[in-house]
Amino acid sequence: MSKTKKLNVFKLILKGRKTMTMKQLMKIFFLSLAVLFFISSASVYAKEIKQQKCPIMGYKPSERLFVDYKGKRIYFCCGSCPSTFLKEPDKYMEKMKLEGIFLEDSPTAQIGASGK
């Protein structure tokens, strides 16, 4: 197909669609807003998942077993997990970060099971 024929076909396609109605414009606008809202809210919630499992064993953590490390409080499921964590804390911190787990800030005055 020559260049002029392609151009004429394109003009015919556009000829039927010169203007959009206000209703069509509003529909596109609100659908775009809904998509943007969904994407932004999903990314916010995905970043802040509260710690629901022990970083060592993967079981439900206890509020009585924790270690404060670099200003964050990490909870554990059993008494042996804090010592395992403290052997390689940065490894487990990175793992939780990659999983999108939100760690609460550690209060400075409280002492947990680890005594730190």
C-alpha positions as CSV (number, residue, x, y, z in Angstrom):
1,M,0.0,0.0,0.0
2,S,1.4,3.4,-0.9
3,K,2.0,6.2,1.5
4,T,-0.9,8.2,0.2
5,K,-3.4,5.3,0.5
6,K,-2.3,4.7,4.1
7,L,-2.8,8.4,4.8
8,N,-6.2,8.3,3.3
9,V,-7.2,5.3,5.3
10,F,-6.0,7.0,8.5
11,K,-8.0,10.1,7.6
12,L,-11.2,8.0,7.2
13,I,-10.7,6.4,10.6
14,L,-10.2,9.8,12.2
15,K,-13.1,11.4,10.3
16,G,-15.7,9.5,12.3
17,R,-14.1,10.4,15.6
18,K,-13.6,14.2,15.5
19,T,-14.9,14.9,19.0
20,M,-15.8,13.1,22.1
21,T,-18.9,13.8,24.1
22,M,-18.6,15.2,27.6
23,K,-20.0,11.9,29.0
24,Q,-17.2,10.0,27.3
25,L,-14.5,12.4,28.6
26,M,-15.9,12.2,32.2
27,K,-15.9,8.4,32.0
28,I,-12.3,8.3,30.9
29,F,-11.4,10.9,33.6
30,F,-13.0,9.0,36.5
31,L,-11.7,5.6,35.3
32,S,-8.2,7.1,35.2
33,L,-8.6,8.5,38.7
34,A,-9.8,5.1,40.0
35,V,-6.8,3.3,38.5
36,L,-4.4,5.8,40.0
37,F,-6.0,5.6,43.4
38,F,-5.9,1.8,43.3
39,I,-2.3,1.7,42.3
40,S,-1.2,4.3,44.9
41,S,-3.1,2.7,47.8
42,A,-2.0,-0.8,46.8
43,S,1.7,0.2,46.9
44,V,1.3,1.9,50.3
45,Y,-0.3,-1.1,51.9
46,A,2.2,-3.5,50.2
47,K,5.1,-1.6,51.9
48,E,3.7,-1.8,55.4
49,I,2.8,-5.4,56.3
50,K,3.0,-5.7,60.1
51,Q,5.3,-8.5,61.3
52,Q,3.1,-11.6,61.4
53,K,5.7,-14.3,61.4
54,C,9.0,-15.1,63.0
55,P,11.9,-14.3,60.7
56,I,13.7,-17.5,61.7
57,M,11.0,-20.2,61.9
58,G,8.1,-18.5,60.1
59,Y,5.6,-19.2,62.9
60,K,3.4,-16.6,64.6
61,P,5.6,-14.4,66.9
62,S,5.0,-13.7,70.5
63,E,4.8,-10.1,71.9
64,R,7.0,-11.3,74.8
65,L,9.9,-12.5,72.7
66,F,11.7,-9.7,70.8
67,V,15.0,-8.1,70.0
68,D,15.6,-4.4,69.5
69,Y,18.0,-4.0,66.6
70,K,19.0,-0.8,64.9
71,G,16.0,1.0,66.3
72,K,13.5,-1.7,65.2
73,R,11.7,-4.3,67.3
74,I,11.7,-7.8,65.8
75,Y,9.4,-10.4,67.4
76,F,10.1,-14.2,67.5
77,C,8.1,-17.4,68.0
78,C,10.2,-19.2,70.5
79,G,13.2,-18.7,72.9
80,S,15.9,-20.0,70.5
81,C,15.1,-17.7,67.6
82,P,16.5,-14.4,69.1
83,S,20.0,-15.9,69.5
84,T,19.8,-17.3,65.9
85,F,18.8,-13.8,64.7
86,L,21.7,-12.2,66.5
87,K,24.2,-14.4,64.8
88,E,23.3,-12.8,61.4
89,P,20.9,-9.9,62.1
90,D,21.5,-8.1,58.8
91,K,20.6,-11.2,56.8
92,Y,17.2,-11.5,58.5
93,M,16.6,-7.7,58.3
94,E,17.2,-7.8,54.6
95,K,14.9,-10.8,54.2
96,M,12.1,-9.0,56.0
97,K,12.7,-5.8,54.0
98,L,12.4,-7.8,50.7
99,E,9.2,-9.3,52.0
100,G,7.8,-5.9,52.7
101,I,7.4,-6.5,56.4
102,F,7.0,-3.4,58.5
103,L,8.9,-3.4,61.7
104,E,7.8,-1.1,64.5
105,D,10.2,1.3,66.1
106,S,11.7,0.0,69.4
107,P,10.8,2.0,72.5
108,T,14.0,2.9,74.3
109,A,12.8,2.3,77.9
110,Q,11.5,-1.3,77.6
111,I,13.5,-4.4,77.9
112,G,12.3,-7.6,76.1
113,A,13.2,-11.3,76.5
114,S,16.6,-10.8,75.0
115,G,17.5,-8.2,77.6
116,K,18.7,-5.7,75.0
